[in-house]
């Protein structure tokens, strides 16, 4: 998997959402600090012999700091954060537009030009914008700068030097943002892999018991809120101890892996299959009533009975089926499925019982 772009669209969207969420604090405090620096800039600027002091004060003490303070305020509310990112992208463009409007063509342009170089680096490496957002914002700044520079009454050498600093700021800032985002993507993917591994049964690659219980609680909450039914199937490979005793644990493990593959390939995408211990498996079927769950169990039973397991040949399984009853907790539902499974085994195995 590419450490920056991932292997699918879902990964890219998940990373983008994670990255933006992780940068909210950075955006808030950087916006506040930058607003304070612009206020200081506005005060110091008044000591420089420059024209249009009122317009400069408006731009650097009101307009740009005001936009940044609004960004900081928006960061406090999730519903406003989409607009926060847009305003954060716009703020450095406005700041540099004001700089160029006030100083382009002025003999003092060289005094105020460093704001341009610093703001490009700020946009990429400090602001908290993602690489894509920063590239759009900084690209707009560079376009403004190039358009204004053409009109500057400066010697060719100074113009070339100025454009070199703009290129350097864009290149170094962009490269720093690119490298940082790659590193963050690698960290994100590692966290996802660790989280996924913690939910997976290492032998069968189905969900483990902890995750199955979590999925059950999520489905229970949905059922209580929307009144949607769901059912569970508890199943057990019949006479599995004899497999281990006769052929050894490695063959027994292979049987469990093949059994898991049967479940994986013959259930709906919405269903959750897991191994909850030994030879016992669990299936959670959302939006499914007991009679529909029985039909799913019969289909699985037929496929298991028709399958020729490596080394041991045909095997069977017993099934306990139950539907969630509103108001009960997970233990109640699991116990009822367990009693149904026990009845299936007691009544001869290779059976489906419902409770």
Secondary structure, DSSP 8 states (H G I E B T S, - for coil): --TTT-SSHHHHHHHHHHHHHHTHHHHHHHHHHHHHHHHHHHHHHTTS--S-HHHHHIIIIIIHHHHHHHHHHHTT-GGGHHHHHHHHHHHHHHHHHHHHHHHTTSTTHHHHTHHHHHHHHIIIIIS---HHHHHHHHHHHHHHHHHHHTT--S-HHHHHHHHHHHHHHHHHHHHHHHHHHHHHHHHHHHHHHHHHHTTB-TTT-SB-HHHHHHHHHHHHHHHHHH---EEEEEEEETTHHHHHHHH-HHHHHHHHHHHHHHHHHSS-TT-EEEEEETTEEEEEEET--HHHHHHHHHHHHHHHHH-EETTTEE--EEEEEEE--TT--HHHHHHHHHHHHHHHHHTTSS-EEE-
